[in-house]
Amino acid sequence: MIIEIEKLNDLVCESDKIVLSNDGEKVIIELLKMEKQVEQAIKTAKMMIEKKALELNPNLKSITSDNLKISYRQYGAKYRIDESFFDKLDPSFYKISKRYDVVSDEVEKYCEEHKSLPIGINEIERPKSLSFTLKGEKEND
């Protein structure tokens, strides 16, 4: 499938038709297919760039052009604690973090019984948003 910008613009302009008729779903399905194709193309391009760049420079850190910077780096934690040796680990090498998570089911039970939130619990305003799911596939955000 070749993505034509004019066609993409037309599809976007017609996307609200799904509210009015079942034919409108074709527009969303086509947009989702384009999205998948673009994501796959970007993934493939990254793999090709990585392979070629590492052939030219095994110590690659970044590539910079007039309009683009490509970084080649690691993400996430560099180290982790091996809990089997935790008793031998010097405390200067780690920190203890404490986190509290609300147990939603318990709060909802409390709200039903008392018609209010427990003291110390606030409800977060969460905006609603649309998500599309092609039947038989995982949810797309």
C-alpha angles and dihedrals in degrees: 000000000000114000112224115195092218091052091048091052090049091050092051091050090052097043095100091062089088087076091058104038144005090245088071090071089072089067093053092044091053091049091050091051090051090049091053091048092051092047091051091047091052091048091050092046090052091052092048093047092048093050095047095042093050090050088057097039121012089191093058116161103161146342119219127192132168094281106014141055118197115196123200109198145125122262131205133032116338095208138025134194118256099220093201087070097037093114089058095045118110108238090229088073097062143032129215116233125193123205133182122206124189116241096225096194092056093046091050091051089050091049092052092051099041102026090229141070120269115259109271095029121101126186114238119226105236119189117225120236137181124252127186126219125186106215110259094025137088118270117278118216 
